[in-house]
Amino acid sequence: MDPLKQIRLVKHGTVCLSDGETTIYVDPYQLDHTARDADLIVITHGHSDHFSPEDIEKICQPDTCFAAPPDVAEMLERQLHIPDEYISRLTCQSPSLCYEFGAAITPVEAENKNHPLHTGFGVVIEMNDVRYYISGDTDRLAQDADCDVLFVVCDGIYNMPNYLEQVPSQVQAMDERPGLIVPYHYGSFPGTAQNGKKLAQVLRQQGYNVKLLIK
């Protein structure tokens, strides 16, 4: 399967994957639609541009599942009244989870001075035999996160301060080379609108396949 066919939306730190039957959101934020179509919502950490109750309410169904760090899980219960049985509390060391609708998620490490280890995670989502690695807010990619598509943070302010050097070197250090790299988490902060384009140019010069999906 063409992995791009399942990517519905990339905006700031938000990634939405859908195959027409199952829809998964990671860190929904500033959504311009009210679809109420989420089968799974993954929240990587509790910062307001990743945990947005307003946006969760736009896409949440009565049986939507959630995967989140423990502190975010408590906020989901307290602020949005999500039943405990619909929430999986994860850390970066938690094992993989498989869902009845056919997707699997694996949390991985994500950290820097703004995001201490164990307060959040990156995530690998497997959907229809395609593996998507969403880095989350971090300065360090997980070397063992084998994936077909890598969504890599590149705001250069709160994450990857030297992204033009850090990202290529860290991708090079991964155990398996991603088939496609998608820069994300840029453009919403002042002075970052061209970060994706700049990173794409550097990565392409090194032979990587890169797609810019933030509009």
N, C-alpha and C positions, 0 to 999 in steps of 0.2 A: 504494500500500500504506500502511496505517496504520503509522507508524513505531513505535508502542508495541508492536505485535505481535511485533517482533523483539527487544525488550528483556526478557531473562529475569531479570536480577539487577542491582541496584545496591546496593552495600554499601561504606561508607567510600570508598576510591579504586577499588573494583572495579566494572567494567561487564562484563556478559556479554550478548552478542548471539547469537541463534540463530533460524534460519528452519525448523528441523526437520531440515535436512540438513547445514548448516554451523554450527559453533559457534565463536565467537571470545570470548576472555577478554582484558580489559585489567587488568593489575595484580591478579591473584587473591590474596585475603588473607582469612584467617579464614573459609574456606568450611566450611559445615556438611554438605557432601555429598562423596562420592567417585564421580564420574560417569565419569571417564576418557573424556571426549567432546570434548576440545578439538582443533579443526583448526588453530587459530592462537592463540598466546599472545603478547600484546604487553606488554612490561615497559618502562614509561616512564623509570624511573631506578632506582638501586640502593638506595634507603632500604628498611629492613626491612619497612615497611608497604606496599611496592609490589613488592619482590622477596622472595618468601617461598617457599623451596624446598619446605617442607612442603606448601603449598597447590598448588604446581605439580605435585607428585607425585600429588595427588588427582585431577587432571584430564588428565594427560599420557597420550597414546597413543604407540605406537612411531613413528608417522609425523607427530606433531604438529610444526608449524612454529613458529618463534620469531622475533620482531622485538624488538631490544633495543639499547641503547647498547653500545659496545665493551667497557666494563668489566664490564657485566652478562653479555655474551656469554661472556667468559672464565670467569665464575663458573658459568654454565650448563654449560660444558664440564667444569670442574674439580669442581664439587660434585655435579652431577646426571648427568654423563657424556653430555650431549646431543651427538650427532655434529655436527661443524662444518657439514656440508652442510644441516642443518635450521635453521641460525641465520642471520638477516639482521642484519648490524651497521649500525645507523642512527644518524645525528645529525639535528638539526633541519633541516639543509640537504640531506639525502638526497632523491633523487627518489622519486616514488610507486612502489609495488610492487603488481603484480597477481598473484593466486594462481589456481591451476587450479580451485579450488573456487568461484570466482566473486566473490571479494571483493577490494577494493583498499584500500591504506592509504597515507596521506601524512603524514609527520612534520612538525610545525610547532614554532615556537619556544615554549619555556616556561622562565621564569627568575624568580628573585628572590634575595635575599641568602642564603637557605637552599638554593637550587638554582641554581648558576651556569650560565650559558648553555653549551651543548654537553656538559653532563653528563647531559642527558636531553631529553625532548621531550613535546609534546602530540601527539595523533594524530587525523586524520580518517579514518574507516572508511566506505567505500562498500559497501553490501550491498543487493542487489535494488533498486538505484536510489534508496536512501535514504542520506543522508550524515549520519553521526554524528561530531561533534567532541567528543572527550574532552580537556579542557583540560590534564590533568596538573597537577603542583604548580607554580604560577606566580602572579605578581602581574599578569600582562599577557596578555590574550587576543590571538591572532593576528587582525588585522583582515581578512585576506584568506582566512580559513578558512570558505568558504561551506558552510553546513550546513543540514539540516532540523531536527536536534536538537542542542542544545548542552548538554553536561554540564559545569557550571562549579563549580570548587572554591570553597568558602566557609567553611573552618574559622576564618578570622580570626586564627589564631595563627601558623602557619608560612607561610600563603598568604593573599593578599587581606586584609591587616590591617584595612582599612576597607571590608569587602565590601559593605556596604549602599550605599555611594557608588561604589566602584570597579567593581563588576560592572555596574550599570545604565549607567554612563557608557561603559564599554568595549564593552558590547553595542551601544549606540547608535552607536559609532564603527566597527562592523564594516561591511564593504562590502555585505553582504546580511543582512537581519534573520532570525534563526533562527525557524522555525515553532513550535518548542517549546524551552523551557529547563528543564533538570532540575538543580537544585542537588545537589551531592554533596561527598564528603570532609568530612563534619561528623558530629558525634554520637559519634565514638570518643574524642574529646578532652574532658576535663572542661569543662563550661560551654558546650558547643557544640550541645547536643541540639536547641535551637530555632532554630539558624541558618538552616536551610532554610526553615522557616515564615516567619521574619522577612524573608528575601530574597524569597520568593515574594510576600509581601504588597506589597513595594515595587515589584517588577517588574510585578505585575498592575495596580497603580495607574497604571503607565506604558503599559499596553496590551499587555503581553507575555503569551503563553500559557505557563503554568508548570505542571509536574506534579511532585509530591513522591513519589519512589519508594523512598527509604530507609525501612525499617520499624523 
